[in-house]
């Protein structure tokens, strides 16, 4: 049985997280949001943005995605900038930084498979120049967010207690 707050193992590049039936490797250099996005530094004032493995798992089988903004367009935290379609539903893609949209991952012209199989490498969503969401957290903060999220899910699965 896993510890209530998840099992964590850290090295220089990754935090390995395991809780319940979920496990992932989280890059330590990234910032993370409560909505399960990551932002990785990608040059002076630029960030690559993607979903965490937790987010892609919750989205299910992914089919297609698109962006509603053009490179060079200003975006702010919370703006709807695109959409992702899965077999279960269509979800919105949000801006998690204030700044300038630099463009979508060109690999998506070939398909969206990398989103789930390689979310921190091939599967990033878009690039932005600017500042990450002010409430973004480091990898330890995101592990706490995962713990709280998984706690809620387990509580919902188990139903109300006596």
Long-range contacts (C-beta under 8 A, 24 or more apart in sequence): 5-147, 6-143, 6-146, 6-147, 6-150, 8-143, 15-139, 15-140, 15-143, 17-143, 17-146, 19-146, 19-147, 19-150, 20-150, 20-154, 22-54, 22-57, 22-146, 22-150, 24-52, 24-53, 24-54, 25-120, 26-52, 26-139, 26-142, 26-143, 27-120, 27-139, 28-138, 28-139, 30-120, 30-139, 31-132, 31-133, 31-136, 31-137, 31-138, 32-136, 32-137, 32-138, 32-139, 32-141, 32-142, 32-145, 33-96, 33-133, 33-135, 33-136, 33-137, 34-135, 34-145, 35-94, 35-96, 36-145, 37-94, 37-96, 38-119, 38-120, 38-142, 39-96, 39-97, 39-132, 39-133, 39-136, 40-120, 40-124, 42-127, 45-99, 45-129, 45-130, 46-102, 46-127, 46-128, 46-129, 47-97, 47-127, 47-128, 47-129, 47-130, 47-132, 48-124, 48-126, 48-127, 49-96, 49-97, 49-124, 49-125, 49-126, 49-127, 49-128, 50-115, 50-119, 50-120, 50-123, 50-124, 50-125, 51-115, 51-119, 51-123, 51-125, 52-119, 52-142, 53-116, 53-119, 54-146, 54-149, 55-119, 56-115, 56-116, 56-119, 56-123, 57-116, 59-84, 59-86, 59-88, 59-91, 60-86, 60-87, 60-88, 61-86, 61-87, 61-88, 62-86, 62-112, 62-113, 62-115, 62-116, 63-87, 63-112, 64-112, 65-93, 65-108, 65-112, 65-115, 65-125, 67-93, 67-101, 67-104, 67-126, 69-101, 70-101, 71-101, 71-102, 71-103, 72-100, 72-101, 72-102, 73-100, 73-101, 74-99, 74-100, 74-101, 75-99, 75-100, 75-101, 75-128, 75-130, 77-133, 77-134, 81-126, 82-125, 82-126, 84-112, 84-115, 93-125, 93-126, 95-128, 96-132, 96-133, 96-136, 97-128, 97-130, 97-131, 97-132, 97-133, 98-130, 98-131, 98-133, 99-128, 99-129, 99-130, 99-131, 100-128, 100-129, 100-130, 101-126, 101-127, 101-128, 102-126, 102-127, 102-128, 102-129, 103-127
